[in-house]
Amino acid sequence: MISGTGWLGFVPGEMILLFPRLARRSRRKLGFCIDGGRKDGYFSMMMAAGTRGASAWAAKRVQDLRDAGVVLCIRVDDEITARRAALAAIRGGIRAVEVTMTTPGASRIVRHLLRETRGDQDSEHSPVLVGVGTALTADDVNRAADAGASFAFSPVADPEIVRLAHAYEMLAVPGAATPSEIHHAFACCGAAVVKVYPAALVGGIDFVRAIYGPFPDIPLLPTSGIDLSDLTQYLEMPNVVAVGASKQIVSADAVRSENWDHITEAAKQW
């Protein structure tokens, strides 16, 4: 386990590789977010982290999310049911699965899905990404990394959670619901992608369009309340990496009746 408190130096390198325009602005405007306000520390970390090798893993995971387009959130009360629902959705074409840490046996579910989709993991074209959601503590991140998760979503922006996940080369996707929170998650916490949550309640596609104006370089992943009818509009936005879905695919009725075929067919629509 990783439990130290040092800064990984992830933010500047990631910004340089993926978002050079924001990185240039950040040297002047965002240095106070890093290293307790010491801009000299910020610049030294930028030099240390600004290599392709230091950030290539994150760029790859961001691209994998873009390729997936939709991240399915699994949040059910039973471990076996969660496994079956996730695999049914994968059969329908879902390429990224988020297992919430509030689901019983979340780490075991991640391991199981990785084993069951091992052939897909070896594919150069469409790997199945398996990660966790509702990562709120260091213990959550440690257990997710031990299980082999590729990413860790959270409803909040905690810089320690981001730092720890990135130290494991596991993509942290913290949550935000306002312009200030989005900026904080990206510029101060070090996220390469920011989860807009709850997307529908904060304005949906109109909010995402509005955010693009001041923050064109901040990649977003809207989740919660997104309808299939809105999917194309979201994915056409240049600042949207992917969207999150849950009950739209894994409905309570399908879970209750164990209608896995229904979940597979619903997934095909996405």
GIDALIN-V401804 format. One record per residue. N is the residue number from 1. RES is the residue in one letter. PHI is phi as a letter, one per 40 degrees, with the letter a starting at -180 (NA if undefined). PSI is psi in radians with two decimals (NA if undefined). OMEGA is omega in radians with two decimals (* if undefined). Layout:
n->[N;N]
res->[RES;RES]
phi->[PHI;PHI]
psi->[PSI;PSI]
omega->[OMEGA;OMEGA]
//
This chain:
n->[1;2;3;4;5;6;7;8;9;10;11;12;13;14;15;16;17;18;19;20;21;22;23;24;25;26;27;28;29;30;31;32;33;34;35;36;37;38;39;40;41;42;43;44;45;46;47;48;49;50;51;52;53;54;55;56;57;58;59;60;61;62;63;64;65;66;67;68;69;70;71;72;73;74;75;76;77;78;79;80;81;82;83;84;85;86;87;88;89;90;91;92;93;94;95;96;97;98;99;100;101;102;103;104;105;106;107;108;109;110;111;112;113;114;115;116;117;118;119;120;121;122;123;124;125;126;127;128;129;130;131;132;133;134;135;136;137;138;139;140;141;142;143;144;145;146;147;148;149;150;151;152;153;154;155;156;157;158;159;160;161;162;163;164;165;166;167;168;169;170;171;172;173;174;175;176;177;178;179;180;181;182;183;184;185;186;187;188;189;190;191;192;193;194;195;196;197;198;199;200;201;202;203;204;205;206;207;208;209;210;211;212;213;214;215;216;217;218;219;220;221;222;223;224;225;226;227;228;229;230;231;232;233;234;235;236;237;238;239;240;241;242;243;244;245;246;247;248;249;250;251;252;253;254;255;256;257;258;259;260;261;262;263;264;265;266;267;268;269;270]
res->[M;I;S;G;T;G;W;L;G;F;V;P;G;E;M;I;L;L;F;P;R;L;A;R;R;S;R;R;K;L;G;F;C;I;D;G;G;R;K;D;G;Y;F;S;M;M;M;A;A;G;T;R;G;A;S;A;W;A;A;K;R;V;Q;D;L;R;D;A;G;V;V;L;C;I;R;V;D;D;E;I;T;A;R;R;A;A;L;A;A;I;R;G;G;I;R;A;V;E;V;T;M;T;T;P;G;A;S;R;I;V;R;H;L;L;R;E;T;R;G;D;Q;D;S;E;H;S;P;V;L;V;G;V;G;T;A;L;T;A;D;D;V;N;R;A;A;D;A;G;A;S;F;A;F;S;P;V;A;D;P;E;I;V;R;L;A;H;A;Y;E;M;L;A;V;P;G;A;A;T;P;S;E;I;H;H;A;F;A;C;C;G;A;A;V;V;K;V;Y;P;A;A;L;V;G;G;I;D;F;V;R;A;I;Y;G;P;F;P;D;I;P;L;L;P;T;S;G;I;D;L;S;D;L;T;Q;Y;L;E;M;P;N;V;V;A;V;G;A;S;K;Q;I;V;S;A;D;A;V;R;S;E;N;W;D;H;I;T;E;A;A;K;Q;W]
phi->[NA;b;b;c;b;c;c;c;g;c;d;c;c;c;c;c;c;c;b;c;c;c;c;c;c;c;d;c;c;b;d;c;c;b;f;g;g;c;c;c;c;c;c;c;c;c;c;c;c;c;b;c;c;c;b;c;c;c;c;c;c;c;c;c;c;c;c;c;g;b;b;c;c;b;a;b;c;b;c;c;c;c;c;c;c;c;c;c;c;c;c;c;h;c;b;a;b;b;c;c;c;c;c;d;g;d;c;c;c;d;c;c;c;c;c;c;b;d;c;c;c;c;c;c;b;a;c;c;c;b;a;b;b;f;c;b;b;c;c;d;c;c;c;c;c;c;c;g;c;c;a;b;c;a;c;b;b;b;d;c;c;c;d;c;c;c;c;c;f;b;c;c;b;c;c;a;b;b;d;c;c;c;c;c;c;c;c;b;c;g;c;c;b;b;c;c;a;c;d;c;c;c;h;g;c;c;c;c;c;c;c;c;d;c;b;c;c;c;c;b;b;c;b;g;g;c;c;d;c;c;d;c;c;c;c;c;c;c;c;b;c;a;b;b;b;a;c;c;b;b;c;c;c;c;c;c;c;f;c;c;c;c;c;d;c;c;c;c;c;c]
psi->[2.65;2.15;0.18;3.04;0.10;2.68;2.38;-0.42;0.50;-0.70;-0.97;-0.77;-0.70;-0.70;-0.70;-0.74;-0.80;-0.54;1.19;-0.56;-0.80;-0.61;-0.69;-0.76;-0.62;-0.48;-0.59;-0.73;-0.48;0.07;-0.50;-0.28;-0.31;2.47;0.75;0.43;0.00;1.85;-0.51;-0.64;-0.67;-0.80;-0.65;-0.65;-0.59;-0.75;-0.67;-0.61;-0.21;0.79;2.64;-0.66;-0.56;-0.41;0.00;-0.65;-0.70;-0.73;-0.66;-0.75;-0.64;-0.76;-0.66;-0.69;-0.71;-0.76;-0.62;-0.73;-0.78;2.31;2.08;2.14;2.14;2.03;1.59;3.02;0.05;2.33;-0.83;-0.71;-0.71;-0.75;-0.84;-0.71;-0.75;-0.79;-0.61;-0.72;-0.67;-0.68;-0.46;0.01;-0.04;2.32;0.07;2.24;2.25;2.03;2.00;2.50;-0.18;-0.16;2.28;2.31;0.54;-0.80;-0.69;-0.62;-0.76;-0.85;-0.75;-0.78;-0.66;-0.70;-0.79;-0.41;0.37;-0.68;-0.66;-0.60;-0.53;-0.15;2.43;-0.22;-0.72;1.25;2.66;2.06;2.33;2.15;-2.95;2.82;2.99;0.74;1.85;-0.27;2.87;-0.63;-0.70;-0.80;-0.75;-0.77;-0.65;-0.76;-0.71;-0.54;-0.24;0.32;2.52;-0.40;2.84;1.91;2.64;2.58;-0.16;2.92;1.66;2.00;-0.55;-0.66;-0.75;-0.85;-0.80;-0.77;-0.76;-0.49;-0.50;0.02;0.70;2.13;2.10;2.33;1.53;2.75;2.65;2.66;-0.01;2.86;-0.72;-0.73;-0.67;-0.82;-0.77;-0.78;-0.68;-0.92;-0.57;-0.60;-0.42;0.35;2.45;-0.38;2.45;2.28;2.13;1.96;2.32;2.06;-0.88;-0.68;-0.41;0.08;-0.09;-2.44;-0.57;-0.67;-0.77;-0.71;-0.74;-0.70;-0.51;-0.54;-1.06;-0.41;1.09;-0.33;0.06;1.94;2.38;2.67;1.54;2.41;2.75;1.97;0.26;2.21;2.71;-0.58;-0.37;-0.14;-0.85;-0.72;-0.73;-0.89;-0.30;-0.24;2.29;-0.34;0.08;2.13;-0.81;3.09;2.77;2.51;2.75;-1.58;-0.30;-0.45;-0.86;1.46;2.71;-0.67;-0.74;-0.68;-0.78;-0.70;0.01;0.73;1.38;-0.57;-0.64;-0.72;-0.74;-0.78;-0.67;-0.70;-0.61;-0.46;-0.35;NA]
omega->[3.09;-3.08;3.13;-3.08;-3.12;3.11;-3.08;-3.06;-3.05;-2.96;-3.05;-3.13;-3.13;3.13;-3.14;-3.07;-2.99;-2.99;-3.01;-3.10;3.11;3.13;3.13;3.10;-3.03;3.14;-3.11;-2.91;-2.96;-3.09;-3.10;-3.11;-2.98;2.99;3.04;3.07;-3.12;-3.10;3.10;3.07;3.12;-3.09;3.13;3.11;3.10;3.13;-3.11;-3.02;-3.00;3.08;-3.12;-3.11;-3.08;-3.02;-3.10;-3.13;-3.12;3.11;3.12;-3.13;3.06;3.13;3.10;3.08;3.08;-3.13;3.14;3.09;-3.11;3.06;-3.14;3.08;3.10;3.12;3.13;-3.01;-3.06;-3.06;-3.10;3.10;3.12;3.12;-3.08;3.13;-3.14;-3.13;3.08;3.12;3.09;3.08;3.11;3.05;3.09;-3.06;3.08;-3.09;3.08;3.11;-3.09;-3.13;3.06;3.08;3.13;3.11;-3.05;-3.12;3.11;3.11;3.11;3.14;-3.11;-3.13;3.11;3.09;-3.07;-3.11;-3.06;3.11;3.11;3.13;-3.12;-3.13;3.12;-2.98;-3.03;3.10;3.03;3.11;3.09;3.14;-3.12;3.05;-3.11;3.08;-3.01;-3.08;3.06;3.11;3.08;-3.11;3.13;-3.13;3.11;3.13;3.13;3.14;3.13;-3.12;3.12;-3.10;3.10;3.09;3.08;3.08;-3.10;3.13;3.13;-3.08;3.12;3.10;3.11;-3.11;-3.09;3.12;-3.12;3.06;3.07;-3.01;3.05;-3.01;3.07;3.12;-3.10;-3.09;3.12;-3.08;3.13;3.08;-3.14;-3.14;3.11;3.12;-3.14;-3.11;-3.08;-2.99;-3.05;3.13;3.09;3.14;3.03;3.08;3.13;3.11;3.06;-3.03;-0.10;-2.93;-3.07;-3.08;-3.14;3.07;3.04;-3.07;3.11;3.09;-3.13;3.09;-3.13;-3.13;-3.12;-3.13;-3.12;-3.06;-3.10;-3.08;-3.13;3.14;-3.08;3.05;-3.12;3.11;3.05;3.02;-3.14;-3.14;3.09;-3.12;3.14;-2.96;-3.09;-3.14;3.11;-3.03;3.07;3.12;-3.09;3.14;3.13;3.11;-3.13;3.05;3.09;3.07;-3.13;-3.08;3.06;3.14;3.14;-3.08;3.12;-3.14;-3.14;3.11;-3.11;-3.10;-3.10;-3.14;-3.08;3.10;3.11;3.11;3.11;-3.13;3.10;3.13;-3.14;-3.13;-3.09;*]
//
